Amino acid sequence: MENSNTGSNTCIVGLQWGDEGKGKIVDILTESFDIIVRYQGGSNAGHTVVIDSEKFILHLIPSGILRKNKYCVIGSGVVIDPRQVLEEIAELRTKNIEVGENLRISEIAHLVFPYHKKLDELSETEKGNDKIGTTRKGIGPCYADKMARNGIRVADLFYPEHFRQRLKKVVEEKNRILVQLFHTGPLSWEEIYDEYIRYAEQLKPFVCNTVAFMDDAIKAKKRILFEGAQGSMLDVDYGTYPFITSSSVIAGGAATGVGICPKQIHEILGIMKAYTTRVGSGPFPSELNDTLGEHLREKGGEYGATTGRPRRCGWFDAVAAKHAITVNGVESAVLTKLDVLDEQKIIKICIGYKFGDTIYHRFPADLTARPDCQPVYRELPGWQKDTSRVRNVNDIPPEAKNYIHTLEEILGITITMLSVGPDRGQVVYLV
């Protein structure tokens, strides 16, 4: 690798419940970086990037793959569905996107298997109205196996006899659960083995010791961009438990998910929408269950990139965002989808949660257990002008500038960039 640039390594984090537009921002920023690294999550996430009206949806491969002369790394903190990653590679190549030496996959990342997906689906179905709202991609069960020391990693695929023995033992154990607990048919470990051995040959050119690769990159003063999936409010520790994902979404997860020292992350950039959305179950105090919520969903295209599920929409939740800012150490942020609010006469910001006579301005750990939460709003005048064509800070309507400055004041951060549409070029730099 030739050293094209030196400077800060940056971690991109979502400050809400995911879907903040991280994929587009990563795509924009990659021009200034040498290596883009995905550090957690799995194919349950989707990054959507629009370039010259052509849409790219990526689930496992970092968005940086869309730019030439960039290295993309899938770190050990990611759980990998080999079929998914190979399908992404094939689809990118059909669109004349190079995928070869520029993609590196950690040899110690854990693999998602058919039994993970089956258990995910059956567990969600059994929960009924109490379901978490997972994507049923097997991510949670895969992370559970990892922590229970029962997982199978990428490197295991390249030792066929070892892999055969490990897989046979694990599938036999899973079949007891499938048959005795869920009363469904068993899976064939032989069929899974044959399928994954085929994947092994296709994956082999991309697999390497990514810890060593990243160590060499750091010593060579490469500029590195770390990207996660989901949002901080879905973090396994700091999100709205148990309605969360199964990994460490926050910036701290980048170090463990890649195998680098935390001090090698020099800047943490938050991404947040001008309003709030979430997919699946869980508390959402500022949710709008009315025509306005439907308007935000339709205008913002708020449908999951992975599942197509409609996202729940509501006003900007500053209580949740401040919590995310705190646990990540964010000082600057990007505000996306400002244009979705263009028609609104009044815009609201949730600045507190009210329980009875008490108002919380800090995010409460027991929010999930207290459904009586009422949002406390601060109201601002809307701008009622089209911002999707704005490219210069001086052309932002005064009321929109007021909204931006108010968010900065409430959150204690600087908003450095606006996104006013899905295309790569629809951005406004504020500083």
C-alpha positions in Angstrom: 0.0 0.0 0.0 1.3 3.4 -0.9 0.7 6.2 1.6 -1.7 8.6 0.0 -2.5 10.7 3.0 -1.8 11.2 6.7 -4.1 12.5 9.4 -6.9 11.6 11.7 -8.6 8.2 11.9 -12.3 8.8 12.2 -15.1 6.6 13.5 -18.7 7.1 12.2 -21.5 6.4 14.6 -25.3 6.6 14.4 -26.8 8.7 17.2 -30.4 7.4 17.0 -32.0 3.9 16.4 -30.1 3.3 13.1 -30.9 4.3 9.5 -29.4 7.8 10.1 -27.8 7.8 6.6 -24.4 6.6 7.6 -23.8 4.8 4.3 -24.1 8.1 2.3 -21.8 10.0 4.7 -19.2 7.3 4.7 -19.3 7.2 0.9 -18.7 11.0 0.8 -15.9 10.9 3.4 -14.0 8.0 1.9 -12.5 10.3 -0.7 -10.2 11.5 2.1 -9.4 8.1 3.6 -7.3 5.1 2.6 -9.0 2.3 4.4 -12.7 1.9 5.4 -13.4 -0.7 8.1 -16.7 -2.3 9.2 -16.4 -3.2 12.9 -19.7 -4.8 14.1 -23.1 -6.1 13.1 -24.0 -8.4 10.2 -26.3 -8.6 7.3 -29.1 -7.2 9.5 -28.0 -3.7 8.5 -28.2 -2.0 5.2 -26.3 1.0 3.9 -27.9 2.8 1.0 -25.8 5.0 -1.3 -27.1 6.8 -4.4 -24.6 7.9 -7.0 -25.9 9.6 -10.1 -29.4 8.2 -9.4 -28.1 4.7 -9.2 -28.8 3.0 -5.9 -26.4 0.7 -4.1 -27.5 -1.3 -1.0 -24.7 -2.9 1.0 -25.2 -5.1 4.0 -21.7 -6.4 4.9 -19.2 -4.8 2.5 -18.1 -1.2 3.6 -19.5 1.6 1.5 -16.0 2.6 0.6 -16.0 -0.2 -2.0 -17.8 2.2 -4.3 -14.6 4.4 -4.7 -11.5 3.4 -6.5 -8.1 2.8 -4.8 -9.6 2.3 -1.3 -9.1 -0.8 0.9 -12.2 -2.1 2.6 -12.0 -4.4 5.7 -14.6 -6.5 7.4 -13.4 -6.8 10.9 -13.6 -9.6 13.4 -16.5 -8.0 15.3 -18.7 -8.6 12.3 -20.7 -11.8 12.0 -20.6 -12.9 8.4 -23.2 -14.6 6.3 -21.0 -16.0 3.5 -23.9 -16.3 1.0 -24.7 -12.6 1.6 -21.2 -11.3 1.2 -20.7 -13.3 -2.0 -23.9 -12.1 -3.5 -22.9 -8.5 -2.7 -19.5 -9.1 -4.4 -21.3 -10.5 -7.5 -23.8 -7.7 -7.7 -21.1 -5.0 -7.4 -19.1 -6.6 -10.1 -22.1 -6.6 -12.4 -22.2 -2.8 -11.9 -18.5 -2.6 -12.8 -17.3 -2.0 -9.2 -13.9 -3.6 -8.6 -13.9 -6.2 -5.8 -10.6 -8.0 -5.4 -7.4 -7.1 -3.5 -9.3 -4.0 -2.2 -11.5 -6.2 0.1 -10.1 -7.9 3.2 -12.2 -10.2 5.5 -11.1 -11.1 9.0 -10.1 -14.8 9.4 -11.4 -14.7 13.0 -14.9 -13.3 12.2 -17.7 -15.6 13.2 -20.0 -17.2 10.6 -23.8 -17.1 10.4 -25.2 -20.5 9.6 -28.7 -21.7 8.6 -29.5 -22.9 12.1 -28.9 -19.3 13.4 -31.5 -18.0 11.0 -33.9 -20.8 11.8 -33.6 -20.2 15.6 -33.9 -16.4 15.1 -37.1 -16.9 13.2 -38.7 -19.4 15.5 -37.7 -17.5 18.7 -39.3 -14.3 17.3 -42.4 -16.0 16.2 -42.9 -17.7 19.6 -42.6 -14.3 21.4 -45.7 -13.0 19.6 -46.5 -9.5 20.7 -43.4 -9.4 22.8 -41.0 -9.9 19.9 -37.8 -7.9 19.6 -38.3 -7.0 16.0 -35.2 -8.7 14.6 -34.5 -9.0 10.9 -34.4 -12.8 11.3 -31.0 -12.9 9.7 -29.5 -15.0 12.5 -27.4 -12.3 13.9 -28.4 -12.5 17.6 -28.1 -16.3 17.7 -24.6 -16.1 16.0 -23.4 -13.6 18.6 -24.9 -15.8 21.3 -22.8 -18.7 20.1 -19.7 -16.5 19.9 -20.1 -15.6 23.6 -21.0 -19.1 24.6 -17.8 -20.3 22.9 -19.8 -22.4 20.5 -19.2 -20.4 17.3 -17.5 -21.3 14.1 -15.1 -18.8 12.5 -14.0 -18.0 8.9 -10.6 -19.7 9.4 -12.3 -23.0 10.4 -13.6 -23.3 6.8 -10.1 -23.9 5.5 -9.5 -27.0 7.6 -12.2 -29.4 6.2 -11.9 -32.2 8.7 -11.8 -29.8 11.7 -14.7 -27.9 10.3 -16.7 -31.1 9.7 -16.3 -32.3 13.3 -17.1 -28.8 14.7 -20.2 -28.4 12.5 -21.5 -31.9 13.1 -21.4 -31.4 16.9 -23.0 -27.9 16.8 -25.8 -28.9 14.4 -26.6 -32.0 16.5 -26.9 -29.7 19.5 -29.1 -27.2 17.6 -31.3 -30.0 16.3 -32.2 -31.0 19.8 -33.4 -27.5 20.4 -35.3 -27.3 17.1 -37.0 -30.7 17.6 -37.6 -30.8 21.3 -38.3 -27.1 22.0 -39.7 -25.8 18.8 -41.1 -29.1 17.4 -39.8 -28.6 14.0 -37.6 -30.7 11.7 -33.9 -31.2 12.1 -31.3 -29.7 9.8 -28.7 -31.7 7.9 -25.2 -31.0 8.9 -23.9 -32.7 5.8 -25.9 -30.3 3.5 -24.6 -27.3 5.5 -21.1 -28.6 5.3 -21.2 -29.1 1.5 -22.6 -25.6 1.1 -20.1 -23.9 3.3 -17.1 -25.7 1.8 -18.1 -24.2 -1.5 -18.2 -20.8 0.1 -14.8 -21.4 1.5 -13.1 -21.5 -1.9 -14.9 -18.4 -3.1 -14.1 -16.4 0.1 -10.4 -17.5 0.4 -8.9 -14.7 -1.8 -10.4 -12.1 0.5 -9.5 -13.6 3.9 -6.5 -12.5 5.8 -5.1 -11.6 9.2 -6.8 -8.2 9.4 -5.2 -7.5 12.8 -1.8 -7.5 11.1 -3.2 -5.7 8.1 -4.5 -2.9 10.3 -1.3 -2.8 12.3 0.7 -2.3 9.2 -1.7 0.4 8.0 -1.5 2.3 11.2 2.3 2.2 11.2 2.3 3.4 7.6 0.2 6.4 8.8 -2.8 5.5 6.6 -6.0 7.4 7.1 -8.7 5.0 8.4 -12.4 5.4 8.5 -14.3 3.1 10.9 -18.0 2.4 10.2 -20.5 0.6 12.3 -24.1 -0.6 11.6 -27.3 0.3 13.4 -27.4 3.2 15.8 -26.1 3.9 19.3 -29.6 3.5 20.8 -29.5 -0.1 19.7 -26.2 -0.8 21.4 -26.2 -4.0 23.4 -25.2 -2.2 26.6 -26.4 1.4 26.2 -29.5 1.1 24.0 -33.2 0.5 24.9 -32.5 -3.1 26.2 -33.9 -5.6 25.4 -35.0 -4.0 22.1 -31.4 -3.7 20.9 -29.0 -5.4 18.5 -26.5 -8.0 19.6 -23.2 -6.0 19.3 -21.3 -2.9 20.5 -22.5 -0.3 18.1 -20.8 2.7 19.9 -17.3 4.0 19.0 -15.8 1.8 21.8 -16.8 -1.2 19.8 -14.5 -0.2 16.9 -11.4 -1.0 18.8 -12.5 -4.5 19.9 -14.3 -5.1 16.6 -11.1 -4.5 14.5 -8.3 -5.3 16.9 -6.7 -1.9 17.3 -5.8 0.3 20.3 -8.5 2.8 21.2 -6.0 5.7 21.0 -5.8 5.0 17.2 -9.3 6.5 16.8 -8.7 10.3 16.7 -12.2 11.6 15.9 -15.7 10.4 16.4 -18.3 11.8 14.0 -22.0 11.3 14.8 -24.8 11.0 12.2 -28.4 11.9 13.0 -31.6 12.5 11.1 -33.4 15.8 11.4 -36.2 13.7 12.8 -36.2 10.2 14.4 -37.0 6.7 13.2 -36.7 3.2 14.4 -37.5 -0.2 13.0 -39.0 -3.0 15.0 -40.3 -3.0 18.6 -39.2 -0.9 21.5 -39.9 2.4 23.2 -40.1 5.5 21.0 -41.4 8.5 23.0 -41.6 11.0 20.1 -43.3 8.6 17.6 -46.0 10.1 15.4 -48.8 7.6 14.8 -50.7 9.9 12.5 -50.8 11.4 9.0 -47.7 13.4 9.8 -45.8 10.3 10.7 -47.0 8.7 7.4 -45.8 11.8 5.5 -42.3 11.6 7.0 -42.2 7.9 6.1 -43.2 8.4 2.5 -41.1 11.6 1.8 -38.1 10.2 3.6 -38.4 6.7 2.0 -38.4 5.2 5.5 -38.4 1.6 4.6 -35.7 -0.8 5.8 -32.9 -1.5 3.3 -32.6 -5.0 4.6 -36.2 -6.1 5.2 -38.3 -3.4 3.5 -40.2 -2.9 6.7 -41.8 0.5 7.2 -39.9 2.6 9.8 -41.7 4.2 12.7 -41.3 8.0 12.4 -41.4 10.9 14.9 -39.9 14.2 16.0 -36.2 14.6 16.8 -35.5 13.0 20.2 -32.8 15.1 21.9 -32.9 13.1 25.1 -31.9 9.9 23.2 -29.4 11.8 21.0 -27.7 13.4 24.1 -27.3 9.9 25.6 -25.7 8.6 22.4 -23.4 11.7 22.2 -22.3 11.0 25.8 -21.4 7.3 25.4 -19.6 8.0 22.1 -17.8 11.2 23.1 -19.1 13.0 20.0 -18.2 16.6 19.5 -19.4 17.1 15.9 -22.2 15.6 13.8 -23.8 15.4 10.4 -27.6 16.2 10.2 -29.3 14.2 7.4 -32.7 14.3 5.7 -33.3 18.0 6.5 -35.4 18.3 3.3 -38.0 15.8 4.7 -39.2 18.5 7.1 -39.5 21.2 4.3 -43.3 21.4 4.4 -43.8 21.6 8.1 -45.2 24.9 9.6 -44.1 23.8 13.1 -41.2 21.6 14.0 -40.9 19.9 17.4 -37.9 18.7 19.4 -38.3 16.3 22.3 -36.2 17.8 25.1 -37.5 15.7 28.0 -39.5 12.6 29.1 -42.4 13.1 31.5 -43.4 10.4 34.0 -46.2 11.6 36.2 -44.9 14.8 37.7 -41.3 14.2 37.0 -39.4 15.3 33.8 -36.2 13.5 32.8 -33.7 15.3 30.7 -31.2 12.4 30.9 -32.0 9.1 29.2 -33.6 6.7 31.8 -32.4 3.1 32.0 -35.9 2.0 32.8 -37.7 3.5 29.8 -38.6 0.1 28.4 -40.4 -0.8 31.7 -42.3 2.5 31.9 -44.8 2.8 29.0 -46.4 5.9 30.5 -43.6 8.1 29.1 -44.8 11.4 27.6 -42.5 13.6 25.4 -41.9 17.2 26.4 -41.5 19.3 23.3 -39.9 22.6 22.3 -41.5 24.1 19.2 -39.8 26.0 16.4 -41.2 27.6 13.2 -40.7 25.6 10.0 -39.2 27.1 6.9 -41.6 25.8 4.3 -39.1 26.1 1.5 -37.3 23.5 -0.7 -33.9 22.7 0.7 -33.1 19.8 -1.6 -31.3 22.1 -4.0 -29.4 24.0 -1.4 -25.6 23.6 -1.7 -24.3 26.8 0.0 -24.7 27.6 3.6 -25.9 31.1 2.7 -28.9 29.7 0.9 -30.2 27.8 3.9 -33.6 29.3 5.0 -33.3 31.4 8.2 -35.8 29.1 10.0 -33.8 26.0 9.0 -30.6 27.7 10.3 -32.5 28.4 13.6 -33.5 24.7 13.8 -29.8 23.6 13.3 -28.5 26.1 15.8 -31.1 25.0 18.3 -30.1 21.4 18.0 -26.5 22.4 18.5 -27.3 24.3 21.6 -29.4 21.5 23.1 -27.0 18.7 22.2 -23.7 20.6 22.9 -22.1 19.7 19.6 -21.3 21.3 16.3 -23.2 20.3 13.2 -20.6 20.3 10.4 -22.6 19.0 7.4 -26.2 18.7 6.1 -27.6 16.1 3.9 -30.6 17.4 1.9 -31.4 14.4 -0.3 -30.2 10.8 -1.1 -27.7 11.6 -3.9 -23.9 11.9 -3.1 -24.0 15.5 -4.2 -26.9 16.7 -2.1 -24.9 18.0 0.9 -24.1 21.4 2.4 -20.8 22.0 4.3 -21.4 24.2 7.3 -17.8 24.6 8.5 
